[in-house]
Amino acid sequence: MVTKLSFNQTDSKKAIRYDPTYVKGFYRRGAAYVALNQLDLACQDFKQVCKLVPSDKDARSKYELTLKEFRLREFSKCIKVEDKRVEINVEDIVVESSYDGPKIEDAE
């Protein structure tokens, strides 16, 4: 699958290099980028399709969906917090004999 996507991507790049107005090349390469999880590059290609053919509703939809997912992933990276939980075993805590505060009674 990845080989086929890479081929589509390479083929589309060549077609676009040959004809920078080749809409189908941008669309196919954008779709390949989405499948390869390269959403930033996919957005660029779908945006180019929208510029070349402003009336293409499918391309506009693909662009908006891809951009939305890209922004969501970027936002998630920004707010990501590592889960650093510390496990404490109460039995391992040493309490000095001079301690006179609240105590946990044995449930036995």
N, C-alpha and C positions, 0 to 999 in steps of 0.2 A: 504494500500500500504506500509506504513512504517513498519507495523508488518511483512509483507512478506519479506521486505528487511532486517529487523533485523534478521529474521529467517535464510535467506540466508547467512547473515554475520556470524551468530553464527554457522550454519552448516558447512560453509567453514572453519572457525577457527578450529573446531573439526577435520575436514578432514585433514587440514594442520598439526595439532599437531600430528595426527596419522601417516601421511606420508608427510614429509617436501618437497618431490619432486612431490607432486600431483598438476600438472599444472592447472587442471580444478578448483581446490579449490582457487588458487591464482587469477585466471581469474574472477571467480564468485564473490569472495570477493571484488576484485577491482571494478567490475561493481556495486556492492552494495554500495561501498564507494562513487562512482561517483554520484549515485542516491541520496545518503544521504548528498551530498555536502562536503564530506571529501576528497578533492582532494589530499592532501599530502599523506594520507594513500593509496589512489587509485594508485598514482604514484609508491609507494613502491611495491605494489602487481604486477602491470603491468611490472615493471622493473624486478621483480623476474621471471615472466613468460618469458620475453625476455632472461634472463640468462639461464633458463632451456631449452627453445626451441628457439634458436637464429634465426631459419629460419621461425618462425611464423610471417608473415607480418601483420596479423590482430592485434596481441598483440603489435607489434612494433608501429603500427599506433595509437592504443588506448593509449599507453604509451606517445607517442609524443604529441598527442592532449591534453591529460590530463595534462601533464607537461607544455605545452604552456599556457593553461587556468589557471593553478595554479600560474605560474609566472606572468601572466597578472594581476591576482587578488592581488597578493602580491605587485606588482609594484603600482597598483592603491591605495592600502592602504598607501604606502609610500608618494605618491604625493598628497594625498587627502587634500583639503583645505576647511575649513568651510566657508560658505558664510555668512559674517557678514555685511550685508548692513544696512545702517542707513537711515531711512526716515526723511527728513527734510521738514517741512511745512514752506514755506517762510513767511506766514502770522503770524507765531508765533515768528519770530525774532524781537527783540526790537532793534531799531536803535536810538542812542542818537541824540538829536536835534542839537548838535554841529558838527555832521558828515557832511563833505562837499565833499565826494567822489562821484563816479558814483551812480546813482539811477535807479531803475527799475520803469518805468512809468506804470501807470495803463492802461490796455488795453481797458478800457471802452469807 
